[in-house]
Amino acid sequence: MAPNPGLDAWTLWAGSDGLFLLIPVDRGEVYGWVSVGKAAGQGHDLAASRAAFASFPRLVRDTLGSVLARPKALYHSPLEEVRIPSWTRDRVVLVGDAAHATAPVWAQGAALALEDALVLSALLAERADWGTVGTNYDALRRHRVAHVQAMTDRLSRTARMPGWARNLLLPVIGPRSYRATYSPPANRSRRESGYGDSGYPQDRRAAPDHVNQANVPGRGRVGRRDEIPRRR
Protein backbone atom coordinates (compact mmCIF):
# COMPACT_ATOMS: atom_id res chain seq x y z
CA MET A 1 0.00 0.00 0.00
CA ALA A 2 1.17 3.53 -0.77
CA PRO A 3 -0.21 7.08 -0.84
CA ASN A 4 -2.40 7.64 -3.89
CA PRO A 5 -0.46 9.88 -6.30
CA GLY A 6 -3.68 11.07 -7.94
CA LEU A 7 -4.94 8.02 -9.83
CA ASP A 8 -8.63 7.26 -10.32
CA ALA A 9 -8.24 4.01 -12.33
CA TRP A 10 -5.84 1.10 -12.16
CA THR A 11 -2.77 1.92 -14.20
CA LEU A 12 0.13 -0.20 -15.42
CA TRP A 13 3.50 1.03 -16.67
CA ALA A 14 5.65 -1.45 -18.62
CA GLY A 15 9.34 -1.32 -19.43
CA SER A 16 12.07 -3.67 -20.57
CA ASP A 17 13.08 -4.56 -16.97
CA GLY A 18 9.83 -4.48 -15.05
CA LEU A 19 6.16 -3.69 -14.55
CA PHE A 20 4.62 -1.25 -12.12
CA LEU A 21 0.90 -1.53 -11.34
CA LEU A 22 -1.09 0.82 -9.11
CA ILE A 23 -4.74 0.21 -8.20
CA PRO A 24 -6.59 2.97 -6.31
CA VAL A 25 -8.26 1.76 -3.12
CA ASP A 26 -9.63 5.22 -2.39
CA ARG A 27 -8.45 8.78 -2.86
CA GLY A 28 -5.83 8.35 -0.16
CA GLU A 29 -4.23 4.97 -0.94
CA VAL A 30 -3.24 2.68 -3.80
CA TYR A 31 -2.40 -1.01 -3.88
CA GLY A 32 0.79 -1.67 -5.76
CA TRP A 33 2.18 -4.70 -7.59
CA VAL A 34 5.68 -4.61 -9.02
CA SER A 35 7.46 -7.20 -11.12
CA VAL A 36 11.18 -7.03 -11.89
CA GLY A 37 12.89 -9.14 -14.54
CA LYS A 38 15.99 -11.21 -13.85
CA ALA A 39 18.26 -8.73 -15.54
CA ALA A 40 17.17 -5.93 -13.19
CA GLY A 41 17.86 -7.58 -9.86
CA GLN A 42 18.21 -10.83 -7.99
CA GLY A 43 17.56 -12.06 -4.46
CA HIS A 44 15.86 -10.00 -1.78
CA ASP A 45 17.66 -6.69 -2.30
CA LEU A 46 14.52 -4.73 -3.08
CA ALA A 47 16.39 -1.44 -3.21
CA ALA A 48 18.13 -2.72 -6.34
CA SER A 49 14.77 -2.62 -8.11
CA ARG A 50 15.06 1.18 -8.35
CA ALA A 51 17.31 0.70 -11.38
CA ALA A 52 14.55 -1.12 -13.28
CA PHE A 53 12.30 1.92 -12.99
CA ALA A 54 14.87 4.71 -13.31
CA SER A 55 13.45 5.80 -16.68
CA PHE A 56 9.80 5.53 -15.63
CA PRO A 57 7.68 8.67 -14.92
CA ARG A 58 8.36 10.59 -11.72
CA LEU A 59 5.04 9.40 -10.28
CA VAL A 60 6.29 5.81 -10.43
CA ARG A 61 9.72 6.61 -9.00
CA ASP A 62 8.30 8.64 -6.12
CA THR A 63 5.77 5.96 -5.24
CA LEU A 64 8.45 3.27 -5.34
CA GLY A 65 10.66 5.38 -3.07
CA SER A 66 7.91 5.81 -0.48
CA VAL A 67 7.26 2.06 -0.43
CA LEU A 68 10.92 1.05 -0.21
CA ALA A 69 11.23 3.28 2.85
CA ARG A 70 8.98 0.75 4.64
CA PRO A 71 10.47 -2.64 3.62
CA LYS A 72 8.64 -4.57 6.35
CA ALA A 73 5.32 -3.63 4.73
CA LEU A 74 6.29 -5.37 1.47
CA TYR A 75 5.68 -8.93 0.36
CA HIS A 76 8.34 -10.24 -2.00
CA SER A 77 8.55 -13.64 -3.70
CA PRO A 78 9.26 -15.31 -7.05
CA LEU A 79 6.31 -15.38 -9.42
CA GLU A 80 5.07 -18.88 -10.22
CA GLU A 81 2.13 -20.49 -11.97
CA VAL A 82 0.35 -23.81 -11.41
CA ARG A 83 -0.83 -25.70 -14.50
CA ILE A 84 -1.69 -29.31 -13.79
CA PRO A 85 -3.69 -31.87 -15.82
CA SER A 86 -6.25 -32.70 -13.12
CA TRP A 87 -7.80 -30.81 -10.22
CA THR A 88 -9.52 -33.78 -8.62
CA ARG A 89 -8.82 -37.28 -7.34
CA ASP A 90 -11.50 -39.40 -5.68
CA ARG A 91 -13.26 -37.04 -3.24
CA VAL A 92 -10.48 -34.44 -3.16
CA VAL A 93 -10.94 -31.29 -5.25
CA LEU A 94 -8.51 -28.39 -5.72
CA VAL A 95 -9.86 -24.86 -6.17
CA GLY A 96 -8.36 -21.42 -6.68
CA ASP A 97 -4.60 -21.02 -6.75
CA ALA A 98 -4.08 -24.58 -5.54
CA ALA A 99 -5.49 -25.74 -8.88
CA HIS A 100 -4.52 -23.02 -11.33
CA ALA A 101 -2.42 -20.18 -9.89
CA THR A 102 -1.89 -17.74 -12.74
CA ALA A 103 0.41 -14.74 -13.05
CA PRO A 104 -1.58 -11.72 -11.80
CA VAL A 105 -1.47 -9.94 -15.14
CA TRP A 106 -5.26 -9.57 -15.28
CA ALA A 107 -6.03 -9.65 -11.53
CA GLN A 108 -8.24 -12.73 -11.88
CA GLY A 109 -6.91 -14.97 -9.09
CA ALA A 110 -9.58 -14.21 -6.49
CA ALA A 111 -12.29 -14.10 -9.16
CA LEU A 112 -11.36 -17.59 -10.41
CA ALA A 113 -11.37 -18.96 -6.87
CA LEU A 114 -14.84 -17.53 -6.17
CA GLU A 115 -16.14 -18.90 -9.47
CA ASP A 116 -14.71 -22.31 -8.54
CA ALA A 117 -16.58 -22.17 -5.24
CA LEU A 118 -19.85 -21.21 -6.93
CA VAL A 119 -19.67 -24.00 -9.49
CA LEU A 120 -18.56 -26.62 -6.95
CA SER A 121 -21.24 -25.65 -4.42
CA ALA A 122 -23.93 -25.81 -7.12
CA LEU A 123 -22.83 -29.30 -8.09
CA LEU A 124 -22.75 -30.50 -4.49
CA ALA A 125 -26.21 -29.05 -3.85
CA GLU A 126 -27.85 -30.66 -6.85
CA ARG A 127 -26.23 -34.11 -6.76
CA ALA A 128 -27.15 -36.86 -4.36
CA ASP A 129 -24.13 -38.87 -5.45
CA TRP A 130 -20.94 -36.86 -4.98
CA GLY A 131 -18.76 -39.48 -6.63
CA THR A 132 -18.67 -37.66 -9.99
CA VAL A 133 -18.79 -34.08 -8.72
CA GLY A 134 -15.03 -33.62 -8.94
CA THR A 135 -14.86 -34.75 -12.56
CA ASN A 136 -17.84 -32.58 -13.53
CA TYR A 137 -16.37 -29.56 -11.74
CA ASP A 138 -13.04 -30.02 -13.54
CA ALA A 139 -14.76 -30.24 -16.92
CA LEU A 140 -16.94 -27.18 -16.30
CA ARG A 141 -14.12 -24.94 -15.12
CA ARG A 142 -11.39 -25.85 -17.63
CA HIS A 143 -12.66 -23.63 -20.42
CA ARG A 144 -12.85 -20.50 -18.28
CA VAL A 145 -9.46 -21.03 -16.62
CA ALA A 146 -7.83 -21.86 -19.97
CA HIS A 147 -9.25 -18.58 -21.29
CA VAL A 148 -7.52 -16.54 -18.55
CA GLN A 149 -4.29 -18.48 -19.00
CA ALA A 150 -4.35 -17.92 -22.76
CA MET A 151 -4.91 -14.19 -22.32
CA THR A 152 -2.06 -14.07 -19.80
CA ASP A 153 0.25 -15.80 -22.28
CA ARG A 154 -0.83 -13.47 -25.08
CA LEU A 155 0.10 -10.38 -23.11
CA SER A 156 3.34 -12.04 -22.03
CA ARG A 157 4.37 -12.43 -25.65
CA THR A 158 3.57 -8.78 -26.31
CA ALA A 159 5.64 -7.65 -23.33
CA ARG A 160 8.70 -9.54 -24.63
CA MET A 161 8.71 -7.58 -27.88
CA PRO A 162 11.39 -4.94 -28.47
CA GLY A 163 10.53 -1.66 -26.78
CA TRP A 164 9.66 0.19 -29.98
CA ALA A 165 7.28 -2.57 -31.09
CA ARG A 166 5.69 -2.91 -27.65
CA ASN A 167 5.07 0.83 -27.36
CA LEU A 168 3.61 0.90 -30.87
CA LEU A 169 1.30 -2.09 -30.46
CA LEU A 170 0.12 -1.92 -26.84
CA PRO A 171 -2.20 1.09 -27.31
CA VAL A 172 -4.04 -1.07 -29.88
CA ILE A 173 -3.60 -4.56 -28.44
CA GLY A 174 -4.08 -3.48 -24.83
CA PRO A 175 -7.75 -2.40 -24.98
CA ARG A 176 -8.66 -5.41 -27.16
CA SER A 177 -6.95 -7.81 -24.78
CA TYR A 178 -8.65 -6.16 -21.83
CA ARG A 179 -12.13 -6.58 -23.27
CA ALA A 180 -11.41 -10.13 -24.44
CA THR A 181 -10.10 -11.09 -21.01
CA TYR A 182 -13.00 -9.73 -18.98
CA SER A 183 -15.77 -10.80 -21.33
CA PRO A 184 -17.31 -14.26 -20.85
CA PRO A 185 -15.95 -16.91 -23.23
CA ALA A 186 -17.99 -17.41 -26.38
CA ASN A 187 -19.17 -20.88 -25.38
CA ARG A 188 -22.06 -20.17 -23.01
CA SER A 189 -24.49 -23.05 -23.54
CA ARG A 190 -26.84 -23.63 -20.64
CA ARG A 191 -26.94 -26.55 -18.25
CA GLU A 192 -29.37 -27.55 -15.55
CA SER A 193 -27.38 -26.06 -12.66
CA GLY A 194 -27.55 -22.54 -14.12
CA TYR A 195 -23.98 -22.43 -15.40
CA GLY A 196 -22.63 -22.42 -18.91
CA ASP A 197 -19.99 -24.83 -20.12
CA SER A 198 -17.44 -22.16 -19.30
CA GLY A 199 -18.26 -22.42 -15.60
CA TYR A 200 -19.58 -18.84 -15.55
CA PRO A 201 -22.79 -17.92 -13.73
CA GLN A 202 -25.36 -17.30 -16.45
CA ASP A 203 -25.99 -13.69 -15.45
CA ARG A 204 -22.33 -12.65 -15.53
CA ARG A 205 -21.70 -9.54 -17.58
CA ALA A 206 -18.71 -8.27 -19.51
CA ALA A 207 -16.76 -5.37 -18.06
CA PRO A 208 -18.17 -2.00 -19.16
CA ASP A 209 -16.16 -0.07 -21.71
CA HIS A 210 -15.42 2.79 -19.31
CA VAL A 211 -13.59 0.46 -16.92
CA ASN A 212 -10.52 0.38 -19.08
CA GLN A 213 -7.04 1.04 -17.77
CA ALA A 214 -5.81 1.69 -21.31
CA ASN A 215 -7.35 5.18 -21.31
CA VAL A 216 -5.13 6.29 -18.45
CA PRO A 217 -1.95 7.98 -19.68
CA GLY A 218 1.14 6.02 -18.83
CA ARG A 219 4.18 4.31 -20.20
CA GLY A 220 3.17 1.13 -22.03
CA ARG A 221 -0.38 1.29 -20.71
CA VAL A 222 -0.99 -2.45 -20.64
CA GLY A 223 1.68 -5.10 -20.40
CA ARG A 224 3.66 -7.40 -18.19
CA ARG A 225 7.23 -8.27 -17.43
CA ASP A 226 9.40 -9.85 -20.10
CA GLU A 227 9.91 -13.10 -18.21
CA ILE A 228 7.22 -15.78 -18.40
CA PRO A 229 6.42 -17.05 -14.89
CA ARG A 230 7.91 -20.35 -13.91
CA ARG A 231 5.45 -23.21 -14.04
CA ARG A 232 5.35 -26.19 -11.77
C-alpha positions as CSV (number, residue, x, y, z in Angstrom):
1,M,0.0,0.0,0.0
2,A,1.2,3.5,-0.8
3,P,-0.2,7.1,-0.8
4,N,-2.4,7.6,-3.9
5,P,-0.5,9.9,-6.3
6,G,-3.7,11.1,-7.9
7,L,-4.9,8.0,-9.8
8,D,-8.6,7.3,-10.3
9,A,-8.2,4.0,-12.3
10,W,-5.8,1.1,-12.2
11,T,-2.8,1.9,-14.2
12,L,0.1,-0.2,-15.4
13,W,3.5,1.0,-16.7
14,A,5.7,-1.4,-18.6
15,G,9.3,-1.3,-19.4
16,S,12.1,-3.7,-20.6
17,D,13.1,-4.6,-17.0
18,G,9.8,-4.5,-15.1
19,L,6.2,-3.7,-14.6
20,F,4.6,-1.3,-12.1
21,L,0.9,-1.5,-11.3
22,L,-1.1,0.8,-9.1
23,I,-4.7,0.2,-8.2
24,P,-6.6,3.0,-6.3
25,V,-8.3,1.8,-3.1
26,D,-9.6,5.2,-2.4
27,R,-8.4,8.8,-2.9
28,G,-5.8,8.4,-0.2
29,E,-4.2,5.0,-0.9
30,V,-3.2,2.7,-3.8
31,Y,-2.4,-1.0,-3.9
32,G,0.8,-1.7,-5.8
33,W,2.2,-4.7,-7.6
34,V,5.7,-4.6,-9.0
35,S,7.5,-7.2,-11.1
36,V,11.2,-7.0,-11.9
37,G,12.9,-9.1,-14.5
38,K,16.0,-11.2,-13.8
39,A,18.3,-8.7,-15.5
40,A,17.2,-5.9,-13.2
41,G,17.9,-7.6,-9.9
42,Q,18.2,-10.8,-8.0
43,G,17.6,-12.1,-4.5
44,H,15.9,-10.0,-1.8
45,D,17.7,-6.7,-2.3
46,L,14.5,-4.7,-3.1
47,A,16.4,-1.4,-3.2
48,A,18.1,-2.7,-6.3
49,S,14.8,-2.6,-8.1
50,R,15.1,1.2,-8.4
51,A,17.3,0.7,-11.4
52,A,14.6,-1.1,-13.3
53,F,12.3,1.9,-13.0
54,A,14.9,4.7,-13.3
55,S,13.5,5.8,-16.7
56,F,9.8,5.5,-15.6
57,P,7.7,8.7,-14.9
58,R,8.4,10.6,-11.7
59,L,5.0,9.4,-10.3
60,V,6.3,5.8,-10.4
61,R,9.7,6.6,-9.0
62,D,8.3,8.6,-6.1
63,T,5.8,6.0,-5.2
64,L,8.4,3.3,-5.3
65,G,10.7,5.4,-3.1
66,S,7.9,5.8,-0.5
67,V,7.3,2.1,-0.4
68,L,10.9,1.0,-0.2
69,A,11.2,3.3,2.9
70,R,9.0,0.7,4.6
71,P,10.5,-2.6,3.6
72,K,8.6,-4.6,6.4
73,A,5.3,-3.6,4.7
74,L,6.3,-5.4,1.5
75,Y,5.7,-8.9,0.4
76,H,8.3,-10.2,-2.0
77,S,8.6,-13.6,-3.7
78,P,9.3,-15.3,-7.0
79,L,6.3,-15.4,-9.4
80,E,5.1,-18.9,-10.2
81,E,2.1,-20.5,-12.0
82,V,0.4,-23.8,-11.4
83,R,-0.8,-25.7,-14.5
84,I,-1.7,-29.3,-13.8
85,P,-3.7,-31.9,-15.8
86,S,-6.2,-32.7,-13.1
87,W,-7.8,-30.8,-10.2
88,T,-9.5,-33.8,-8.6
89,R,-8.8,-37.3,-7.3
90,D,-11.5,-39.4,-5.7
91,R,-13.3,-37.0,-3.2
92,V,-10.5,-34.4,-3.2
93,V,-10.9,-31.3,-5.3
94,L,-8.5,-28.4,-5.7
95,V,-9.9,-24.9,-6.2
96,G,-8.4,-21.4,-6.7
97,D,-4.6,-21.0,-6.8
98,A,-4.1,-24.6,-5.5
99,A,-5.5,-25.7,-8.9
100,H,-4.5,-23.0,-11.3
101,A,-2.4,-20.2,-9.9
102,T,-1.9,-17.7,-12.7
103,A,0.4,-14.7,-13.0
104,P,-1.6,-11.7,-11.8
105,V,-1.5,-9.9,-15.1
106,W,-5.3,-9.6,-15.3
107,A,-6.0,-9.6,-11.5
108,Q,-8.2,-12.7,-11.9
109,G,-6.9,-15.0,-9.1
110,A,-9.6,-14.2,-6.5
111,A,-12.3,-14.1,-9.2
112,L,-11.4,-17.6,-10.4
113,A,-11.4,-19.0,-6.9
114,L,-14.8,-17.5,-6.2
115,E,-16.1,-18.9,-9.5
116,D,-14.7,-22.3,-8.5
117,A,-16.6,-22.2,-5.2
118,L,-19.9,-21.2,-6.9
119,V,-19.7,-24.0,-9.5
120,L,-18.6,-26.6,-7.0
121,S,-21.2,-25.6,-4.4
122,A,-23.9,-25.8,-7.1
123,L,-22.8,-29.3,-8.1
124,L,-22.8,-30.5,-4.5
125,A,-26.2,-29.0,-3.8
126,E,-27.8,-30.7,-6.8
127,R,-26.2,-34.1,-6.8
128,A,-27.2,-36.9,-4.4
129,D,-24.1,-38.9,-5.4
130,W,-20.9,-36.9,-5.0
131,G,-18.8,-39.5,-6.6
132,T,-18.7,-37.7,-10.0
133,V,-18.8,-34.1,-8.7
134,G,-15.0,-33.6,-8.9
135,T,-14.9,-34.8,-12.6
136,N,-17.8,-32.6,-13.5
137,Y,-16.4,-29.6,-11.7
138,D,-13.0,-30.0,-13.5
139,A,-14.8,-30.2,-16.9
140,L,-16.9,-27.2,-16.3
141,R,-14.1,-24.9,-15.1
142,R,-11.4,-25.8,-17.6
143,H,-12.7,-23.6,-20.4
144,R,-12.9,-20.5,-18.3
145,V,-9.5,-21.0,-16.6
146,A,-7.8,-21.9,-20.0
147,H,-9.2,-18.6,-21.3
148,V,-7.5,-16.5,-18.5
149,Q,-4.3,-18.5,-19.0
150,A,-4.3,-17.9,-22.8
151,M,-4.9,-14.2,-22.3
152,T,-2.1,-14.1,-19.8
153,D,0.2,-15.8,-22.3
154,R,-0.8,-13.5,-25.1
155,L,0.1,-10.4,-23.1
156,S,3.3,-12.0,-22.0
157,R,4.4,-12.4,-25.6
158,T,3.6,-8.8,-26.3
159,A,5.6,-7.6,-23.3
160,R,8.7,-9.5,-24.6
161,M,8.7,-7.6,-27.9
162,P,11.4,-4.9,-28.5
163,G,10.5,-1.7,-26.8
164,W,9.7,0.2,-30.0
165,A,7.3,-2.6,-31.1
166,R,5.7,-2.9,-27.7
167,N,5.1,0.8,-27.4
168,L,3.6,0.9,-30.9
169,L,1.3,-2.1,-30.5
170,L,0.1,-1.9,-26.8
171,P,-2.2,1.1,-27.3
172,V,-4.0,-1.1,-29.9
173,I,-3.6,-4.6,-28.4
174,G,-4.1,-3.5,-24.8
175,P,-7.8,-2.4,-25.0
176,R,-8.7,-5.4,-27.2
177,S,-7.0,-7.8,-24.8
178,Y,-8.6,-6.2,-21.8
179,R,-12.1,-6.6,-23.3
180,A,-11.4,-10.1,-24.4
181,T,-10.1,-11.1,-21.0
182,Y,-13.0,-9.7,-19.0
183,S,-15.8,-10.8,-21.3
184,P,-17.3,-14.3,-20.8
185,P,-15.9,-16.9,-23.2
186,A,-18.0,-17.4,-26.4
187,N,-19.2,-20.9,-25.4
188,R,-22.1,-20.2,-23.0
189,S,-24.5,-23.0,-23.5
190,R,-26.8,-23.6,-20.6
191,R,-26.9,-26.6,-18.3
192,E,-29.4,-27.6,-15.5
193,S,-27.4,-26.1,-12.7
194,G,-27.5,-22.5,-14.1
195,Y,-24.0,-22.4,-15.4
196,G,-22.6,-22.4,-18.9
197,D,-20.0,-24.8,-20.1
198,S,-17.4,-22.2,-19.3
199,G,-18.3,-22.4,-15.6
200,Y,-19.6,-18.8,-15.6
201,P,-22.8,-17.9,-13.7
202,Q,-25.4,-17.3,-16.5
203,D,-26.0,-13.7,-15.4
204,R,-22.3,-12.7,-15.5
205,R,-21.7,-9.5,-17.6
206,A,-18.7,-8.3,-19.5
207,A,-16.8,-5.4,-18.1
208,P,-18.2,-2.0,-19.2
209,D,-16.2,-0.1,-21.7
210,H,-15.4,2.8,-19.3
211,V,-13.6,0.5,-16.9
212,N,-10.5,0.4,-19.1
213,Q,-7.0,1.0,-17.8
214,A,-5.8,1.7,-21.3
215,N,-7.4,5.2,-21.3
216,V,-5.1,6.3,-18.4
217,P,-1.9,8.0,-19.7
218,G,1.1,6.0,-18.8
219,R,4.2,4.3,-20.2
220,G,3.2,1.1,-22.0
221,R,-0.4,1.3,-20.7
222,V,-1.0,-2.4,-20.6
223,G,1.7,-5.1,-20.4
224,R,3.7,-7.4,-18.2
225,R,7.2,-8.3,-17.4
226,D,9.4,-9.8,-20.1
227,E,9.9,-13.1,-18.2
228,I,7.2,-15.8,-18.4
229,P,6.4,-17.0,-14.9
230,R,7.9,-20.3,-13.9
231,R,5.4,-23.2,-14.0
232,R,5.4,-26.2,-11.8
